[in-house]
Amino acid sequence: MPRESILSLFMEDENYILAERQRKLKELREKGIDPFPGKSNRTYLVQGILQKFRDLEGTEVAVAGRLRAIRAHGKLTFMQIEDASGEIQLAFKQDAIGKDKYKLIKKLDTGDFLQITGKPFVTERGQQTVDVADFKLLSKSMRPLPEKWHGLKDSEKRYRRRYLDLLMNPELRDTFRRKSIFWNAMRDFLKGRDFMEVETPVLENTTGGADANPFVTHHDALDMDVYLRISMGELWQKRLMVGGFEKTFEIGRQFRNEGISPEHLQDYTQMECYWAYADYEDMMGMVEEMYREVAENTFGKLKFKSHGFEIDLGKDWDRIEYVSEIQKQQGLDIMEASEDGIKKKLDELGEEYDPKLGKWRLVDQLWKHCRKNIGGPAFVINPPVAISPLAKRLDPESELVQRFWVLLGGSENGNGYTELNDPQDQAARFKEQAKLREAGDKEAQMHDKDFVEALEHGMPPVAGFGVSERLFAFLLDRPIRETVLFPLLKPEHSEDSKDKK
């Protein structure tokens, strides 16, 4: 049969189903039944009934959820009802609920939400079931649920109808339950070490705390353009260190106007913490503990397979020198190499790059090629000051800084350093970053004069660290968009996109 004919039959079938459900809705209303009441009197979750089934046999319970299956056998109908905790069988008997009430079952469809009252019992086949005494429609489903969804290959369709993806795929729902545990475990770890949770601005006059291209929006009341933050309030949290706080952290959303990849999102969740009177060595020790505790609480294990690597968070983490590792892998001393020399090496490796970028941005791209060969867990330490404008030098004359990245599965999954608290050095580095921006580097950092002024009032030694939800995706060994509830997509219909313009 031609594809057009198959599609036509499908559309006719779908239109018939939609019309049938509209008809049932109308008939329910004509009988004075509200198909969308605002209240349920549920007394038990499904799991609660199943866990205490023996004790509850013969006791009236009220359970509510979505109908997942209906099997009619004359004067007896079995249904499966599902809530967030699980699924249980229901038995509707005409003799028990009455002939008129039993007729209403024909107005029900899979996908409807229902509340039932009845008594748990075990069928002759050993199935734990609720013998229904009464039922109430809570919400009429006007569209049918998909029959097959779990194996759908088109990821965009799954993202666009994420609610169906979640409904039809219990494993996916479990992923997001785990993600909640992941962030709560990190929050509990930090609070257990006396870090105070804070909130910093999302809208900023000047972005700071990362090398990234920001989103720009307009503030109507103040009639000025502002930026969506690109870090979890790094420069604000360091102001808090100036203000007398000693341990702070924030978990929230940040935004970077960057490309889409299996590792990158444009808006995502990040944690950043700051610890006064500590340095990057102290922070690396704490990060090892935190990753182990979070992984154990979230997944119940410390060994993972991710991106082709086997990763054991329980072993001693390696220390890898940034400059030495590039030289080891590529035979190039980045401290001595010229910009043309870096470009030549990138050409040899087949890496694409913007030729307008300066030497150190190109070095960063070379490093990203090298890191793919390292599974970790490892700390990559002591990169050049030119790519770390907010980190303290190893010593006052050094061209390297007290910075580290957590390397897992060939990718950076955490970034920390001993914070620069010398206001003159910070101002000079901001000026160098400003030159890069003027030359066309959109990711170079902005000159934040207010932050420099804060440093001039004195900031104690501070260690900082940040990690995003990429870590969760890597431990699951999935693309990061698979671990986001609602990834950003272009409008599905062309008229929608026209309306936005």
Stockholm file with secondary structure:
# STOCKHOLM 1.0

chainA/1-501         MPRESILSLFMEDENYILAERQRKLKELREKGIDPFPGKSNRTYLVQGILQKFRDLEGTEVAVAGRLRAIRAHGKLTFMQIEDASGEIQLAFKQDAIGKDKYKLIKKLDTGDFLQITGKPFVTERGQQTVDVADFKLLSKSMRPLPEKWHGLKDSEKRYRRRYLDLLMNPELRDTFRRKSIFWNAMRDFLKGRDFMEVETPVLENTTGGADANPFVTHHDALDMDVYLRISMGELWQKRLMVGGFEKTFEIGRQFRNEGISPEHLQDYTQMECYWAYADYEDMMGMVEEMYREVAENTFGKLKFKSHGFEIDLGKDWDRIEYVSEIQKQQGLDIMEASEDGIKKKLDELGEEYDPKLGKWRLVDQLWKHCRKNIGGPAFVINPPVAISPLAKRLDPESELVQRFWVLLGGSENGNGYTELNDPQDQAARFKEQAKLREAGDKEAQMHDKDFVEALEHGMPPVAGFGVSERLFAFLLDRPIRETVLFPLLKPEHSEDSKDKK
#=GR chainA/1-501 SS CCHHHHHHHHHHHHHHHHHHHHHHHHHHHHTTCCSSCSCCCCCCCHHHHHHTHHHHTTSCEEEEEEEEEEEEETTEEEEEEEETTEEEEEEEEHHHHCHHHHHGGGGCCTTCEEEEEEEEEECTTCCEEEEEEEEEEEECCCSCCCSCCTTCCCHHHHHHTHHHHHHHCHHHHHHHHHHHHHHHHHHHHHHTTTCEECCCCSEESSCCSSSCCCCEEEETTTTEEEEECSSSSHHHHHHHHHTTCCEEEEEEEEECCCCCBTTBCSEEEEEEEEEETCCHHHHHHHHHHHHHHHHHHHHSCSEEEETTEEEETTSCCEEEEHHHHHHHHHSCCTTTCCHHHHHHHHHHHTCCCCTTSCHHHHHHHHHHHHHTTCCSSEEEECCBGGGCTTBCBSSTTCSBBSEEEEEETTEEEEEEEEBCCCHHHHHHHHHHHHHHHHTTCTTSCCCCHHHHHHHHTCCCCEEEEEEETHHHHHHHTSCGGGGSSSCCCCCSSHHHHHHHC
#=GC SS_cons         CCHHHHHHHHHHHHHHHHHHHHHHHHHHHHTTCCSSCSCCCCCCCHHHHHHTHHHHTTSCEEEEEEEEEEEEETTEEEEEEEETTEEEEEEEEHHHHCHHHHHGGGGCCTTCEEEEEEEEEECTTCCEEEEEEEEEEEECCCSCCCSCCTTCCCHHHHHHTHHHHHHHCHHHHHHHHHHHHHHHHHHHHHHTTTCEECCCCSEESSCCSSSCCCCEEEETTTTEEEEECSSSSHHHHHHHHHTTCCEEEEEEEEECCCCCBTTBCSEEEEEEEEEETCCHHHHHHHHHHHHHHHHHHHHSCSEEEETTEEEETTSCCEEEEHHHHHHHHHSCCTTTCCHHHHHHHHHHHTCCCCTTSCHHHHHHHHHHHHHTTCCSSEEEECCBGGGCTTBCBSSTTCSBBSEEEEEETTEEEEEEEEBCCCHHHHHHHHHHHHHHHHTTCTTSCCCCHHHHHHHHTCCCCEEEEEEETHHHHHHHTSCGGGGSSSCCCCCSSHHHHHHHC
//
